[in-house]
Amino acid sequence: MLSTLELTPGGRARAFQRLGGRFLLSWQVDLARDLGCSRIVCLAEAESEQLDEIREQVEDLGLEFHMVRGPLPLVGLLTADQELVVIADGLVADRELVRELLGQGRGVVALPDDAGIEAGFERIDASHAWGGIIVTRANIAQQLADMPPDSDAISLLLRLALQAGTRLIPLDEEALESGDWLLVRERAALAQREETLLDRSVEQVSWTAPGLALSRRLARSLAPDGLERGGTIAMGLGALGLVGAIASAGYDYAFPAVASFLAGSFAIASSEALTRLKARMRGSGDGKSRARYLQSLLDIALLAVLALPATAYNALDRLFLPLMLIGLLRLVATLAPARWENAWRDRTSVALVLLIAAWFGSLEQIMAMLCVATLGFCLFFRRKSQITLA
């Protein structure tokens, strides 16, 4: 992958503008990895702290990183049998669309000339403008050795790829209109793309699961600034809440214990929402295995909160209702239709009901009622699922 680091009118390299809390160049590294690149080469005037951060990101992915200052050093890094991916400075492109266009082979992404030039892309012939990505044979780069050292390496590589007969891959101008394909020239357009990307990435949860729904909306309101460390901070607060809940329950303070669990469960749900939003936004998985682990952690903490204080003489009595309730909640979540699944997994909502019960001193009675309700729901859907046609 190659990316020039040109300066915007404000004096800052476009590659180091931020989108979703990350440098644009970080998003381009993801694009290059999607296209099978094992080595990342950046064309830049000088080393910088930002490039050091990119270097760490690249090496963490198990790829090689190189920074070169012109076309001649680039020649020495490439061999004729390699594939070369070139990405224009400031290009922001939807990863799925890139994979669809270039996942099957080499080519020069091309836009209709008027729309492409208006969007800031370079004209390549009478009817096309360059779309900002090239995939071609690296042997074309050998001709850069004959060019002046201050030449525009990216523009030269584009011309050389076209002269070598690299096919044009048409890109519909609708991608420009939707923001899925953007050459950053001003901050306003980048901010609009950021909002669109966040809106698409946020997980939609129905208000049938109020705690989860609220945590997802909170995550969206904290993004993008809260994506990097927000999940870790929220997880720390959630852990403190659960520890406080168990400690309070150990001293037989039912209401403070359930209140602390409520706060902790919502903090953990918010941490999960922030983590999933970041993962979905960056196309790095959905975090379902982590969600299952956190669900088990919450259930163990809730069991402790509802069963404590327990002694050797009353342990079974103290454990029966909480264990029955949590077991039925987990069972009904597997039997319920998809639209109700989150409602039964939402421990914040359960904690809110239990908090009200603790305030009125009727915790055991409400737990028993919840057991009956969940058991009825399980039986209803089990009976329905066994209906067969004669």
C-alpha positions as CSV (number, residue, x, y, z in Angstrom):
1,M,0.0,0.0,0.0
2,L,1.2,3.5,-0.8
3,S,-0.2,6.7,0.6
4,T,1.1,10.2,0.1
5,L,0.8,12.6,3.0
6,E,-0.2,15.9,1.4
7,L,-1.2,18.9,3.6
8,T,-4.7,20.4,3.8
9,P,-5.1,24.1,3.6
10,G,-5.2,24.1,7.4
11,G,-1.6,22.7,7.4
12,R,-2.4,19.2,8.6
13,A,-1.8,16.1,6.6
14,R,-5.0,14.6,5.4
15,A,-3.8,11.2,6.3
16,F,-3.8,12.3,10.0
17,Q,-7.3,13.8,10.1
18,R,-9.4,11.7,12.4
19,L,-12.5,9.6,11.5
20,G,-14.2,7.7,14.3
21,G,-11.3,8.5,16.7
22,R,-8.7,7.1,14.2
23,F,-6.3,8.6,11.6
24,L,-7.5,8.3,8.0
25,L,-4.3,6.4,7.4
26,S,-5.3,3.8,9.9
27,W,-8.5,3.1,7.9
28,Q,-6.4,2.8,4.8
29,V,-4.2,0.3,6.5
30,D,-7.4,-1.8,7.1
31,L,-8.3,-1.4,3.4
32,A,-4.8,-2.6,2.4
33,R,-5.0,-5.6,4.7
34,D,-8.4,-6.5,3.3
35,L,-6.8,-6.6,-0.2
36,G,-4.1,-9.0,1.0
37,C,-1.2,-6.6,1.6
38,S,1.7,-7.8,3.8
39,R,3.8,-4.7,3.6
40,I,2.7,-1.1,4.1
41,V,4.8,1.7,2.5
42,C,4.0,5.4,3.2
43,L,5.3,8.2,1.1
44,A,6.0,11.1,3.4
45,E,8.4,14.0,3.8
46,A,9.6,13.1,7.3
47,E,9.1,10.9,10.3
48,S,6.5,12.0,12.9
49,E,4.8,10.9,16.0
50,Q,1.7,10.1,14.0
51,L,3.7,7.9,11.7
52,D,5.2,6.1,14.7
53,E,1.6,5.4,15.8
54,I,0.8,4.0,12.4
55,R,3.9,1.9,12.5
56,E,2.8,0.4,15.8
57,Q,-0.6,-0.4,14.4
58,V,0.9,-2.0,11.3
59,E,3.3,-4.1,13.2
60,D,0.6,-5.2,15.7
61,L,-1.2,-6.6,12.7
62,G,1.9,-8.6,11.8
63,L,2.7,-6.5,8.7
64,E,5.8,-4.7,7.6
65,F,6.0,-0.9,7.7
66,H,8.2,1.3,5.6
67,M,8.4,5.1,5.2
68,V,10.0,6.5,2.1
69,R,10.5,10.1,0.9
70,G,10.3,9.7,-2.9
71,P,10.0,7.4,-5.9
72,L,13.6,6.1,-6.0
73,P,13.6,4.5,-2.5
74,L,10.3,2.9,-3.4
75,V,11.8,1.0,-6.3
76,G,14.2,-0.8,-4.0
77,L,11.4,-2.2,-1.9
78,L,9.5,-3.8,-4.7
79,T,10.1,-6.8,-6.9
80,A,8.5,-7.7,-10.2
81,D,6.5,-10.7,-8.9
82,Q,4.7,-8.7,-6.2
83,E,1.2,-7.1,-6.3
84,L,1.1,-3.4,-5.7
85,V,-1.9,-1.6,-4.0
86,V,-1.9,2.2,-4.2
87,I,-4.3,4.2,-2.1
88,A,-4.7,8.0,-2.6
89,D,-4.0,10.3,0.3
90,G,-7.3,11.3,2.0
91,L,-9.4,8.5,0.5
92,V,-12.2,7.2,2.8
93,A,-13.9,4.2,1.2
94,D,-16.4,1.6,2.5
95,R,-14.5,-1.6,3.1
96,E,-17.3,-3.9,1.8
97,L,-17.4,-1.9,-1.4
98,V,-13.7,-2.1,-1.8
99,R,-13.7,-5.8,-1.4
100,E,-16.5,-6.1,-3.9
101,L,-14.7,-4.0,-6.5
102,L,-11.1,-5.3,-6.0
103,G,-11.5,-8.7,-4.3
104,Q,-11.3,-10.6,-7.5
105,G,-8.2,-9.1,-9.2
106,R,-6.2,-6.2,-10.4
107,G,-7.6,-2.9,-11.7
108,V,-7.8,0.9,-11.5
109,V,-11.0,2.1,-9.8
110,A,-12.5,4.7,-12.1
111,L,-15.4,7.2,-11.7
112,P,-17.4,9.1,-14.3
113,D,-15.2,12.1,-15.3
114,D,-17.5,15.0,-14.2
115,A,-18.5,13.5,-10.9
116,G,-15.0,12.3,-10.1
117,I,-13.3,15.6,-10.9
118,E,-15.9,17.5,-8.9
119,A,-15.1,15.3,-6.0
120,G,-11.4,16.1,-6.2
121,F,-10.1,13.0,-8.1
122,E,-7.6,13.1,-11.0
123,R,-8.7,12.8,-14.6
124,I,-7.3,9.7,-16.3
125,D,-8.9,9.9,-19.8
126,A,-11.7,11.7,-21.7
127,S,-14.5,10.0,-19.8
128,H,-13.0,8.8,-16.5
129,A,-11.4,10.1,-13.3
130,W,-9.3,8.0,-11.0
131,G,-11.2,6.6,-8.0
132,G,-8.2,6.6,-5.6
133,I,-7.2,2.9,-5.6
134,I,-5.0,0.8,-7.9
135,V,-4.2,-2.9,-7.7
136,T,-1.5,-3.8,-10.3
137,R,1.7,-5.7,-10.8
138,A,4.6,-4.1,-8.9
139,N,7.0,-4.4,-11.9
140,I,5.6,-1.1,-13.2
141,A,7.4,0.6,-10.3
142,Q,10.8,-0.2,-11.8
143,Q,10.3,2.7,-14.2
144,L,10.2,5.1,-11.3
145,A,14.0,4.8,-11.2
146,D,14.3,6.9,-14.4
147,M,12.1,9.7,-13.0
148,P,13.2,12.9,-11.3
149,P,13.5,12.4,-7.5
150,D,11.0,15.1,-6.8
151,S,8.3,13.5,-9.0
152,D,4.8,12.7,-7.7
153,A,5.2,9.0,-7.2
154,I,1.5,8.3,-6.9
155,S,0.5,10.1,-10.1
156,L,3.4,8.4,-11.9
157,L,2.2,5.0,-10.7
158,L,-1.3,5.7,-11.9
159,R,0.0,6.6,-15.4
160,L,2.2,3.6,-15.5
161,A,-0.6,1.2,-14.5
162,L,-2.8,2.6,-17.2
163,Q,0.0,2.4,-19.8
164,A,0.5,-1.3,-18.8
165,G,-3.1,-2.0,-19.7
166,T,-4.5,-2.4,-16.2
167,R,-8.3,-2.6,-16.6
168,L,-10.6,0.1,-15.3
169,I,-13.1,-1.0,-12.6
170,P,-16.1,1.3,-12.8
171,L,-17.4,2.9,-9.6
172,D,-20.9,4.3,-9.7
173,E,-21.1,8.0,-8.7
174,E,-23.8,7.1,-6.2
175,A,-21.0,6.0,-3.9
176,L,-19.9,9.6,-3.9
177,E,-23.3,10.9,-3.1
178,S,-23.9,8.5,-0.2
179,G,-20.4,9.2,1.3
180,D,-19.3,5.6,0.9
181,W,-16.4,6.9,-1.3
182,L,-14.9,10.2,-0.2
183,L,-11.7,12.1,-1.0
184,V,-11.3,14.3,2.0
185,R,-10.8,18.0,1.1
186,E,-12.7,19.7,4.0
187,R,-13.5,18.8,7.6
188,A,-17.3,19.2,7.1
189,A,-17.4,16.4,4.6
190,L,-15.4,14.2,6.9
191,A,-17.6,15.0,9.9
192,Q,-20.7,14.0,7.8
193,R,-19.1,10.7,6.8
194,E,-18.2,10.1,10.5
195,E,-21.9,10.6,11.5
196,T,-23.1,8.3,8.7
197,L,-20.6,5.6,9.7
198,L,-21.5,5.8,13.4
199,D,-25.3,5.7,12.6
200,R,-24.8,2.6,10.5
201,S,-22.6,0.9,13.0
202,V,-24.6,1.4,16.2
203,E,-26.5,-1.7,17.3
204,Q,-30.2,-1.3,17.2
205,V,-31.9,-2.7,20.3
206,S,-35.7,-2.5,20.9
207,W,-37.0,-0.8,24.0
208,T,-38.4,-4.2,25.1
209,A,-34.9,-4.4,26.7
210,P,-34.7,-0.9,28.2
211,G,-31.2,-1.3,29.8
212,L,-29.6,-2.6,26.6
213,A,-31.4,0.0,24.5
214,L,-30.3,2.9,26.7
215,S,-26.7,1.6,26.8
216,R,-26.6,1.6,23.0
217,R,-28.0,5.1,22.7
218,L,-25.5,6.2,25.4
219,A,-22.6,4.7,23.4
220,R,-23.8,6.5,20.2
221,S,-23.9,9.8,22.1
222,L,-20.3,9.2,23.4
223,A,-18.9,8.3,20.0
224,P,-16.5,9.0,18.5
225,D,-14.5,10.5,21.4
226,G,-15.5,7.8,23.8
227,L,-14.7,4.8,21.6
228,E,-11.0,4.4,22.5
229,R,-11.1,4.4,26.3
230,G,-14.8,4.6,27.1
231,G,-15.3,0.9,27.1
232,T,-12.5,0.3,29.5
233,I,-13.6,3.0,31.8
234,A,-17.2,1.8,31.8
235,M,-16.0,-1.8,32.5
236,G,-14.0,-0.6,35.5
237,L,-17.0,1.3,36.9
238,G,-19.1,-1.8,36.3
239,A,-16.6,-4.0,38.1
240,L,-16.7,-1.6,41.1
241,G,-20.5,-1.7,41.1
242,L,-20.5,-5.5,41.2
243,V,-17.9,-5.7,43.9
244,G,-19.9,-3.1,45.9
245,A,-23.1,-5.1,45.4
246,I,-21.6,-8.3,46.6
247,A,-20.0,-6.6,49.7
248,S,-23.3,-4.9,50.6
249,A,-25.2,-8.2,50.2
250,G,-22.7,-9.9,52.5
251,Y,-23.7,-7.5,55.3
252,D,-27.4,-8.0,54.5
253,Y,-28.0,-4.6,53.0
254,A,-30.4,-5.7,50.3
255,F,-31.4,-2.4,48.8
256,P,-27.9,-0.9,48.5
257,A,-26.7,-4.3,47.1
258,V,-29.3,-4.4,44.4
259,A,-28.8,-0.7,43.6
260,S,-25.1,-1.2,43.3
261,F,-25.7,-4.2,41.0
262,L,-28.1,-2.1,38.9
263,A,-25.4,0.6,38.4
264,G,-22.7,-2.0,37.7
265,S,-24.8,-4.0,35.2
266,F,-25.7,-0.8,33.3
267,A,-22.0,0.3,33.3
268,I,-21.0,-3.1,31.9
269,A,-23.8,-3.0,29.3
270,S,-22.5,0.5,28.3
271,S,-19.0,-0.9,28.1
272,E,-20.2,-3.7,25.8
273,A,-22.1,-1.2,23.7
274,L,-19.0,1.0,23.2
275,T,-16.9,-2.0,22.4
276,R,-19.3,-3.5,19.9
277,L,-19.9,-0.1,18.3
278,K,-16.1,0.3,17.8
279,A,-15.8,-3.3,16.4
280,R,-18.8,-2.9,14.1
281,M,-17.5,0.5,12.9
282,R,-14.1,-0.9,12.1
283,G,-15.3,-4.2,10.7
284,S,-13.4,-6.3,13.3
285,G,-16.1,-8.6,14.6
286,D,-19.3,-8.4,16.6
287,G,-17.9,-9.4,20.0
288,K,-20.6,-12.1,20.7
289,S,-18.2,-14.4,22.6
290,R,-17.3,-11.5,24.9
291,A,-20.9,-10.7,25.4
292,R,-21.6,-14.3,26.5
293,Y,-18.8,-14.1,29.0
294,L,-20.1,-10.8,30.5
295,Q,-23.6,-12.2,30.7
296,S,-22.2,-15.1,32.8
297,L,-20.3,-12.7,35.0
298,L,-23.4,-10.6,35.6
299,D,-25.4,-13.8,36.4
300,I,-22.8,-15.0,38.9
301,A,-22.8,-11.5,40.6
302,L,-26.6,-11.4,40.7
303,L,-26.7,-14.9,42.2
304,A,-24.3,-13.7,45.0
305,V,-26.3,-10.5,45.6
306,L,-29.6,-12.4,46.0
307,A,-28.2,-15.4,48.0
308,L,-26.0,-13.5,50.5
309,P,-25.7,-13.5,53.4
310,A,-25.6,-17.3,53.6
311,T,-24.4,-19.7,56.3
312,A,-23.8,-23.5,56.3
313,Y,-27.3,-23.9,57.7
314,N,-29.3,-21.8,55.3
315,A,-27.2,-21.9,52.1
316,L,-29.6,-24.1,50.2
317,D,-32.6,-22.0,51.2
318,R,-30.9,-18.8,50.2
319,L,-29.7,-20.2,46.9
320,F,-32.9,-21.9,45.7
321,L,-34.9,-18.9,44.4
322,P,-32.0,-16.9,42.9
323,L,-30.6,-20.0,41.2
324,M,-34.1,-20.8,39.9
325,L,-34.6,-17.3,38.6
326,I,-31.3,-17.0,36.8
327,G,-31.6,-20.5,35.3
328,L,-35.1,-19.7,34.0
329,L,-34.0,-16.3,32.6
330,R,-31.2,-18.0,30.7
331,L,-33.5,-20.7,29.5
332,V,-36.2,-18.3,28.3
333,A,-33.7,-16.3,26.4
334,T,-32.9,-19.3,24.3
335,L,-36.6,-20.2,23.7
336,A,-38.0,-16.7,23.1
337,P,-38.5,-15.3,19.5
338,A,-35.6,-13.1,18.3
339,R,-37.5,-9.9,19.1
340,W,-37.8,-10.8,22.8
341,E,-34.4,-12.4,23.3
342,N,-32.7,-9.2,24.4
343,A,-35.6,-8.5,26.9
344,W,-34.7,-11.7,28.8
345,R,-31.0,-11.1,28.6
346,D,-31.3,-7.5,30.0
347,R,-30.0,-7.8,33.6
348,T,-30.4,-4.0,34.1
349,S,-34.2,-4.3,33.7
350,V,-34.3,-7.3,36.0
351,A,-32.2,-5.4,38.6
352,L,-34.6,-2.4,38.4
353,V,-37.6,-4.7,39.2
354,L,-35.6,-6.3,42.1
355,L,-34.6,-2.8,43.3
356,I,-38.3,-1.8,43.7
357,A,-39.0,-5.1,45.4
358,A,-36.1,-4.5,47.8
359,W,-37.4,-1.0,48.7
360,F,-40.7,-2.5,49.7
361,G,-39.1,-5.5,51.5
362,S,-40.6,-8.1,49.2
363,L,-37.6,-9.3,47.3
364,E,-38.3,-13.0,47.8
365,Q,-42.0,-12.7,46.7
366,I,-41.0,-10.8,43.5
367,M,-38.3,-13.3,42.7
368,A,-40.9,-16.1,43.0
369,M,-43.3,-14.1,40.7
370,L,-40.5,-13.6,38.1
371,C,-39.8,-17.4,38.3
372,V,-43.5,-18.1,37.6
373,A,-43.6,-15.6,34.7
374,T,-40.4,-16.9,33.0
375,L,-41.5,-20.5,33.5
376,G,-44.9,-19.7,31.9
377,F,-43.1,-18.0,29.0
378,C,-40.9,-21.1,28.6
379,L,-43.8,-23.5,28.6
380,F,-45.8,-21.4,26.2
381,F,-43.1,-21.2,23.5
382,R,-42.0,-24.8,24.1
383,R,-45.6,-25.9,23.5
384,K,-45.9,-23.7,20.5
385,S,-42.7,-25.1,18.9
386,Q,-44.0,-28.7,19.2
387,I,-47.1,-28.1,17.0
388,T,-46.9,-30.3,13.9
389,L,-49.1,-30.6,10.9
390,A,-50.9,-33.9,10.3
